[in-house]
Amino acid sequence: MDMTIDIRPLAPALGAEVRGADLSRPLPDDAFVRIKQAHLDHSVLVFRDQHLTPEQHIAFSQRFGDLHIHMLDQYLMTGHPEILVLSNVKEGGRALGIEDAGRYWHSDVTYEEVPPLGSLLYGVEVPPQGGDTLFVSMYAAYEALDAATKRRIASLRARHRYNIDKERRRHGKIQVTDAQTAALKEVSHPVVRTHPESGRKALYVNPGFTIGIEGLAETEGAALLEELFGHNDDARFQYRHVWRQHDLVFWDNRCIMHQATGYDPSHTRHMLRTTVKGDRPF
């Protein structure tokens, strides 16, 4: 089955559009190899005009590895627990998904001991404006640090946690059960992560889930994190994705931080996300 793939970079630091791929069909091996390499090279891939069933979305995602099941199981798609629903749609007064997920800088699920490789977000319905997603290359952020800071953070480890109270404040009516709360533990990851496939170094701290630095006093650790967070928020390292209906965006969680922007809630934003399991950071 012929499928001619064209990779077009979108921003200097990261991001590329993949043209010529119809993800509703099985990908030939050579096309998949090109897409996988483009993902490693550009960290964020954009596939426009995809018309995917949940089964097709899952099948493409599984080419990259086993899929992660999110702990907020009340927001998983019925019959397809591999898909997390991010949506402001309600049925019978019940939210189908997380309504305003990710409106803060974060890397997905770093509060687990083995965070995901990446996420594939599909725009079923998007607002006419707003609701963009901003991405930061943590490769570029690390490489732009001065030598003294690189030496200072080289062997440090950071503490990550899913903070239920903070998430409730962020998401308003998000519901988390006692059992889900009990299952959450604080975890430790290196401040500087080595990508397991590219071998490149990336900063691996984020305002969403990083809460402190091991071995440093709370005030000193907080000051260092604020310094790194401020450094990361630099347009040189960013790509802004303006969503169109039927976009699929696949980002590398091992070297990317992202956040969603606001939008007029009178418009529908209905997104479906699969997440590929990853490796323990080192």
N, C-alpha and C positions, 0 to 999 in steps of 0.2 A: 504494500500500500504506500504510494508516494505521498510525501508531505514535506514541502520545502519550507524550512524554518529560516526566518530572518531576525536577527537580534539587533535592536536599535537602542543605544544608550540614551538615557533620559536626563541625567544630571552628572556633573563631573565626579562626584564622590561615590555615587551609587545609583541603582535603578536602571532597568532596561525594559523595553517593550518587546515581547515575542510575537512576531507576525507569522501567519501561515499555519498555526497549530489549531486544529479543531479538537478540543479536549473531550468532546462527546464521543469521539471515536478512539479505539485503542491506538496508542502511539507506536509507530515503528521504533525498533531499538535505536536506530541511528538518530532519529529525532529526539528521543528521550535523552540520549547521551549529550546531545547539544544543549538541551534545556537544562539538564543537571549541571553542566559546566558553566552555562550562563548564570545560573543561580549562585554558584561559587564565585564567579567573577564580579557580579553586579549586586548581589545580596537581596535585591528586591526585583521581582519579575512581574510584569503587567501583561495579562492576556485579555484583549478586548473582544467584545461581541461573542461571548461564550454562552451557549444555551444548554445548561446542564441540569439533569435530574439529580436528586440526592445521591443516587447510586453511582452516577458518572463522576460527580464531585469526589465521592469517597474513593472510587477506583483510581482516579488520577493521583490523589493524595497518597494512596497506598503504594504507588510506584517508588516513593521515597522512603518508605518504612512503615512500621506498625503505627497505628493511630492512638493518640492519647484521648482518654475520656475525662472531660472536665468534672471537677468535684461538685460544681453547682448543677446537679443532675436534673433539677426542676426546670432548667433552661435548655435541656437537650431536646433535639427533634424527636418526636414520637416515632418509634420504629427505626430510628437511625441515631443511636446514642453517640456515634462518632462526630455528629454535627452539633455545635453549640450555636444557638440562635441569639443574634444581637438585633433587637427590633423594638420599635415603639408601637407595634400592632397589638391590640388587645382583643380577646374573644371572651364574651360573657364577663367582662370586667377583669379578666385575668391576663396578665402580660405574657405574651408568647416567648419573649426573650429578655435579655438585659437591655434596658432602654437606652442608657447613655454610657455604655461601656468604654473604658479606655480614654477618658478625657483628661489624661495626665501622662507624662512621659513614663514609659515602662517597657520592659521586655517580658514576653508572655511567660507566666507561671515560673518565675525564678524562685518562688517560695517553695518549690519542691526540690528534693535532693538531686533528681535527674530531670532538669528542665527540657522542654521540647527543642527539636531541631528547627522547626519553623511552623508557620501557620499559613493556611490558604483561605482567604476571605473572598466570598462570592457575593456580589451586589445584585440581589434579586430585584429590589426596588430602592431607588436613591432619591433624595430631595433635589430639586432643580439647582440649588446652590447651597453651599455649606456642607458640613459632614465630611470634609476632606480628611485624609490621613497624612500626617507628617512623619517622615522617617529620618533617622540619624544614623550615619555610618560610624559605629564605634571603633572600627579600624582607623578611620580618618581622625577621629577624636583622639585616640591614643597616640597616633603618629605625630600629631601636632603638639603634644605635650613637650615641655622643656626637659632637658636631660635630668635635672635635679628631681623633678616630680616623678619621672619614670623610675629613678632609683628608689625614691621614697616608697612607691606603691608596689614595687616589683614582687615582693613576697607577702603582701598583706592579704588578708581574707576579710570578706564582708558578711554581715548577718542579714538574712532575707526572711521576711515573714508576710503572710497574707493577714492584714490587720482588719478584722471583721468590722469593728466600730468605724474605722476610717472608710471602709468600702461602703458601709451603709450611708455615711454622710455624702460620699461621692455619688452614689447611685440612687439615693432617695429611698425607694421602697424595696430595694433588694432584700430578699429573704434568705437567711442562712440558718440551717437547722442546728440543733445542739450537737447532733452526731457529726455534721460537717465541721463544726467548730472544734470538736474534740479531736478530729483527725488531723488538724493543722498543727505543724511543728515549726519551730525556727530552724533554718538551715544555714550552712556556711558555704560560700563560693569564693574563688580567688577574685580579687579586684581587677586583675589583668588576666584575661582568659586567652589561651592558645586554641585557635580554631582546629578541631580534630582533622579536618580535610585540607584546608589551605595552609595550615601552619602559621598563619599570621596572628599577631597579637591584637586584642581588642579590649577596651574598657568593658567591664561587666558589672556595673552598678547602675541602678535606676531609681528615680524618686518614688516610683510606685510601690516597690517592695523592699528596697534596701534600707535597713533601719540603723545600722551601726557598723563599726570597724572592730574586728577582734583585736584585743591587746592594746587598744587605745582608750583613754578616758572618754566618757560620753561626749563631753564638750569638744575635745580634740577630734574625735571621730566625726562628729556632726559637722565641724568646720571643714574637715577634709572633703566630706561628701558634698557639701554645698559648693566648695571650690570646683570639684569635678563636675557636678551637675551644671553649674554655670558655664563651664568650659564647653560642655557638650551642646549647649543651646546656641549653636553658631550656624548661620545660614550656609557656610562653606561646606558643612558636613551633611546637608539635608537634601531630601527630595520630597516635594509635596504632591501627593496623588489626589487629583480631582476626579471623583468617581463618576463613571457613566453606568447606566443600567447594563447588567450582564458582564461587568468586569470581574475577572478573577485576579487577585493579587497574592503572590506567594513571597513571603519574606523569611530571611534566615535569622532566627531568634538568637543565634550564637554570636552575632556581630551587629545586631540592629536594635535600636530603641525606637519606639513610635508612640504617637498619641493621636486621638481623634479630635476634630474640631467641632464646635457647636453648629446647630442648624435650627431652622424654624420647625418646632414640633408639630405644627399643623400639617406638615408634609410627612409622608411615610418614608422611613428608613428601615429596610428589612434585609439583613445580611446573614449569611450562613458561613460558619467557620469550622474547618477541620484543622487538626493539629497533629504534626508528626512527632513521634517520640524521638528523644535525642540521647546524648551521652552525658555522663557526669563531667562537669567542667574541671579543667586542670590548667 
